[in-house]
C-alpha cells in the first residue's frame, strides 16, 4: 500500500486518533479501578450503604 | 426491562456488567474491519491517498455533534423529568465528546494542509467546530467548579441547551456561507455523492466509532455512579464522626 507524497499527514492522523482513543479508554479504566478501591476502603472502615448491600456490587 | 427500570442506578449497573464485554468486543471488531477497508480503499482521482484521512475525520466530526445531541437530550431529562441518570449521562458524555471534537479538528487540519494548502482557516465550518470544542471544555469546567452534583447538573443542562444552537450552525455552515470546507457529501438531499468504494469503509468506521462512544459512555456512567456512592459514603462517615465528637462530654475532652 503506497500512501504517496502525503504519507506523513495520513499516518499522523491515524496515530493521533489511536493515541487519543487509547488515552480515553485508559482514563476510564483507571477511574473505574480507583472508584472500586475507594469504595472498598470505606467499607473496610465500616461505612456501609443504608440498604446494607456492598457499594462495589450492582 | 423497560427504560423506566433503568432509572434505578443499581439496575443500570447490573445491566452494564453484562453489556460492556459485548459492546467492547463489537467495537473492536468493527474498528478493525473499518481499518482494513480503509487501507484497502482505492486512491481518489484528485486527492490521492489523502482521502484515507476522511475515514477518521468524518466519523469524529459526526460524533462531535452527535454527542452534544445526546447531552441535549440528557439535559432535558435533568430539567424536565429529573431522571436520576440524566445528569450522569450528560456529565460523562462531555469528555468523550471533547475527544471526538479535538480529533475532528486535528485530522481536518492534517487533511487541509495537503488539499487546501493551509492547516487552518477562519471559515464558518472550522470556526463553529472550534466553538463546539470550547463549549465542551466550558461544560467540563462548570461540572468541576460546582461541588454539589445536582446544582452543577442544572447549570450544565441550561448551558447544554443553549449550546445546542451551534449544532445546526455547524451542519449548515457550508450551505449558508461561502466556506473553504466542502459541502455535505454523505448526509444530503439527493443522496451521497461519494463513490461506493469510499462509502463502505466510511460507514463501517462511523459505526465502529459510534459503538466506541456507546461503550465508553456506558463505562464512564458506571464510574460516575460509583463516584457518587463514594461521595455519599464519605458524607455518612463525616456525619458519623462529627456526631461521635459532639457526644463526648466536654470535661472528658483533652485540654
Interface residues (C-beta under 8 A of the other chain):
Chain A: X1 X2 X3 X4 X5 X6 X7 X9 X10 X12 X13 X14 X16 X17 X20 X21 X24 X25 X27 X28 X29 X31 X32 X35 X36 X38 X39 X42 X43 X45 X47 X48 X49 X55 X56 X58
Chain B: X10 X11 X13 X14 X16 X17 X39 X43 X48 X49 X50 X52 X53 X56 X57 X60 X95 X96 X99 X102 X103 X106 X107 X110 X111 X113 X114 X212 X216 X219 X220 X222 X223 X226 X227 X229 X230 X232 X233 X234 X236 X237 X240
